[in-house]
Amino acid sequence: MRKTRSFFIGSTPIGGGAPVTVQSMTNTDSRDAQATLSQVRALAGAGCDIVRLSVYDEACLEALPAIIDGSPVPLVADIHYRHDLAIGAMERGIAKVRINPGNIGSVANVRRVADCAKMHHVPIRIGVNSGSIEKEILAREGGVTARGMVDSALSHARLLEDAGFHDIVLSLKASSVPLTVEAYELAAQTTDYPLHVGVTEAGLPGAGNIKSAIGIGALLLRGIGDTIRVSLTGSPIPEAAAAIDILRAVGLRKSFLNVVSCPTCGRTGIDVTAIAKRVEQELSDLRVPLTVAVMGCVVNGPGEAREADIGLAGGGLSAAGGKAGGEGSEYCEGVIFEKGRESERVSGDLAGILIRRARELAARRLREK
């Protein structure tokens, strides 16, 4: 794991080996405290550890105290061009500020922001993306490059460092996945700043999820990234689930329930999709780690899902001749297995049977703790 500086965003630690946090950003009118707070709470409920909102005028500042007071998670003020808004947000209790020191005016303005941040113990994120690199760097590099992005970010960081401020987070986002990964890898090699990782302008859900998973996941697997955001067009709520899925996939976020299921083939004798969805929904309240497998057939099922604590493999077709085993099915056959070993043959409501057996196993583990 990459070693970085460490500090707190509100009560949430970042850097220094702290768990990777999930961020998103509201898209409500920040001047509307009630609407913005409602979305902040929804994002927190979806799994966000930190939420960012735009602060672009005095009316946004006036709405901030009510939003901050009602928020269950630390909030970040996203500010461009106006150093006075950054200072105003910090004075009103914001937990972190996202700025670009190069576009908030004079060195004196940068120092004013830095002094206020030190006084209120507010970290600052310097956000650079492929569209905000200075003209002289673009001319030197002959276009947008990873080196140019990193040099741009570090030049802004030096403005804060020269003002005696050091609780800095960097982000270096591009819409190109390879460029994003290259820029963050270079920053990780040359700095000890915590890194906010994401692929900017990833697009709509679907393709945007894939781009984000590849870019963010590749970096996390290299130990790069202290906080992440999946950027999707539309409602920000799905961003949290997508980010958590990425963390789970790379082994950085554990959930109590882990459902694994096969992609199915011609041998499939049950409705794997329906059973897996029902299992995931009805066992979501488990409070002991449990991996539950739903496999389409007994040919490969127990072997491929050998690491599952408990699982189901389809063993036949329904009496009507179709694939069954989902909600409401009655005449289905299958095999329950534990750690790859068959424990019993079952028939009937296979999803219900698997859920019941999984709960029994979870209860035994709770008693043994």
N, C-alpha and C positions, 0 to 999 in steps of 0.2 A: 504494500500500500504506500502511495506517495505521501511523504511527510510535508505538511503545510503549516502555516501560521494557524492559530486557532483563536476564536472569539465567539461571542454570542450574538444572535439576532433575537432580541427580546430574551426569552428564557431558553431558546433553542440553540444548541452548540453547532458550530460549523467549522470544518477543518480539523486538523490535528488528530485524525483518526475517528472522529465522530461519525455516526451513521449518516449515509447519504440521505438528504432531505428532498422532498417533492415540493415543487412550486407550481403555481399557475397564476393567471392574471385576470382580474375582472374585466368585463367589457360593457358594464353599465355606465351611465353618466355619473362620474365621481361626485358631482354636486348633489346628487340624490342619495342622501345618507341611507334611507330605508332600503332602497333597491340595491345599493351596493353592499350594505351589510347582509342583506338576504343572500346575495350571491357568494359573499365571503363565507358565510356559514354553510352554504351548500357545498362549496369547494372543500372546506374543512371536513365536512361529513363524508365527502368522496375520497378523502385520504391526503389532502394537501397539508403539509407542515407549515408552509409559508405562503402568503398570498400578496401579490403586487397589484397596485392600482395606479392609474394616471392621476397626477396632480398638475393641472395646467393653468389654473387661475385662482384668484382669491376665494371664489365661491367653493372651490374644491377644498381649500384650507379650512374654511368655516365648517365644512361637513366632516372633516377628519376626526375631531374628538368623539363624536357619536359613533362613528364607524370603529374607531380604535377601542373605545370602551366596550362595545358589544362583540368584538371579534374574539373567537376562541383560539386564534393563531396569530403570530407576529405578522405585521403588515409592512410592506415595502412601498415607498413612494417613488414613482417613475417620473423623472423631471428632466426637461430639456430647456436649455437656453437661460433660464432665470434662476440665479443663485438665491434670490430672496425667497422663492417658493421652497427650495431645499431647506433653508434655515427655518422658515415658517412651519414646515412639516415636522422637523425635528423638535422644535419648541412645543409642538402640540402632541408629541408622544409617539411619532412614527418609529419603528424599530430598525429600519434600514432605508438607505436612499440609493437609488440607481441614477447615476448621472454620467455625463461625459465631460470631464473637467475642461476639455478644450473648447467647449461651446457655451460655457457659462460666463464668459467675459474675461476680465483682467486677472492677473495673478493675485491681486488684492481680493477679488471676489472668491477665488479658489481658497485663499487663506481664511476668509470669513467662514466659508462652508466647513473647512477642515477644523477650525477652532470650535465651531458649534458642535460638530460631530464628536470631537474629543470630550467636550463638556457633558454631552448627553449619552456618551458611550454608544454611538450609532455607527455601525459599519457602513462602508460605501462600496457599491458595486460599480465598476467601470465597464460599461457595455459598449463593445465595438463589434460591428458586423461588416460584412463584405461591402455594404453600400455606404459606409461612413468613414472610409479611410481617407486621410489627408491627401490633397492633390500632389504634394511633393513626393510622398511615399509611392503613390500610384505611378508617378513619372519615373521614379528610380527603379521600381520593380517591373515597369512595363505592363501594369495591370494589377488586378487583385491576386495576391499570393498569401500563403500562410505566413511567411516572414513579414510581409507588409502589415498583416493584421496584428501580429504579435508586437511588432515595433510601434504601431499606433497605440495599442493598449498600454505598453510600457512607458511611452512618452507621456500619456495622461497620468499614469500612476506616479511618475516622477514629480508631477506638479503637486500631488498630495503628500508624497514623501518629503519633498522640499519644505512643505508647510508643517512638517512634524506629525503627519498622520499616517498610520500604518495598518489599520484594520480594513484591508482592501480585498475585495473579491473581483476576479476578472471573468468576463465572458467574451468569447470570440466566435460568434455564430455566423454561419453562411447557409444558404439554401442548398448548396452542393455538399453532399455527404463526405466525399473524399477531402474536399478543402477544409471542412469543419474538423474532421479527424486530424488532418495534418497540422492545423493551427493549434489545436489543443495539445497535441503531442509535443509540439515545439515549445509551447508555453510551460508544459509540465517539466521539460528538460532544463529550462532556463530560469524558472522562478519558483518561489515557495508560496505564492498566493493561492488561496483556495479558488477553485474553478467552478463557475456556474455553467453547466453543460447543456447544450441543446442544439437542434437544427432549426434555424429560423425559417419562417415562411414555408413550413413543411407541406402545407396544403390541406386539403379536406381529409376528414377521417377516412381511413382505408390506406390510400397511398401515403398520406402523412404519417400514419402510425408506422408503416414499414420503414420509411426514411428515418424517422426518429429512433426506432428500435435498432436499426443497423448502426447509425452514428453514435447514439448514446451508449448502446450496448457494447460496441467495439471499444469505446474509451473506458467504460467501467471495468471491462475485463482486463484492461491494462492497469487498473488501479488509479485511473484518472477521472476526477469528478467528485465534488463534495456536495453539490446540490444540482438538481436537474429540473428541466421543464420540457414537456412535450408540447409543441406549438401547433395547434390545429385550428383551422378556420371554422367559425361558428361558436356554439356554446363552449365555454371553457371546462365544463363539468367532466366530459370524457377524457380530458387531458390527464386528470389525476389517476384514473383507472389505468390508462395507457402507461403512465410513468411507473406505477406500482407493479404492473405486469412486467415491465422491463427489469426492474430491480429483483423481482422474484426469479425471472429467467436467468439472470446472471448470479443468483445465489446471495444477493445482498439484502433481501427482504423476505422474511419467513412468515407464512401464514399458518394457522393451525390446520386448515384443511388444504390438501393438495390433491386435486382430481386429475388423473391421467387417463387418457382414452385413445384408442387406436383410430387410424383414419378410415378404417373399414375396407373391405374388398368383397369379392363375389361369395366368399365363404360365410360372410356375416349372417348370423341367425337371429339377431335381436336388433332393436332400434337403439343403437349406441348413443345417438344424439339425444334422444328423449330421456334415456336413463341417466346419462351424464349430467344433463341440465337439472334433472330432478334431484340427483344426489348432491350436486353443488348447492342448490337452493336449500334443501332440507337439512343439510349438515353444516350450514354456514355458521351455526352458533357453537360449534365445537371449541373447547378450550384446552385441548391436548393435541399435539402434532399428530396428524394421521394422513397417510397417503392412501387414497382409494382409487382403484383402477376399474375401468369399464372397457372390456375387450370384446370384440365381435365374435370370436370363435375360440374353441378349445385347442385348435391346432398350435397356435403361437401364443395365445393369451397369457397363460400362467408363466411361460418362460420369458416373454418380452417384458412383462410387468412383475418380474421376480422381486424387485425392491419394494413393491407396494405392500403396505401392512395388510390390506385386505382387498379383494377384488372379485369381479364377476366376469366370467367368460361365457358367451352364448353357446348353447349346445344343441339347438334345434330350431325348427320353424313353428309358427303358430298353427293351430288346428285349421285355420282358414287358408293356410298355405302361404301367408305373407310373413315378412319379418316383423317381430313384435317384441314386447318386453318393456314398453314405455308405460306411461300412466294409463290405467284402465285395462291393460292387457291381462288375460286370465290363463291362457293355455300356452305357456312358454317354458322352455327348459334352459338350464344353465348350470354352471359349476362355480361355487364359491371357493376361492383359494386364499391362503394366507402365506405371505413370503414365498410365493411360487409353488406352494404345495396345495394340492386339492384337499379341501376339508369336507365338502359335502356336495351332492347333486341336489338341485332345487328346481321347482317348477311353480308357475303361477305369476304373481306380481313380482318380477325379479328386482325392479327398482326398490320396492318396499322391503323386500327381503334383505337386499344389500345394505340399505339404510339402517335397518334394525340390527343387523350383525355388526355394522360399523359402530353404532352407538354402544352396543354391548362391549366391544373391544375398547372403545374410548373410556367407558366406565371402569373396566378392569384396570386400565392404566392409571386412572385417577386414584383408585384405591391403593395401588402399589406405590404411589409417590410418597 
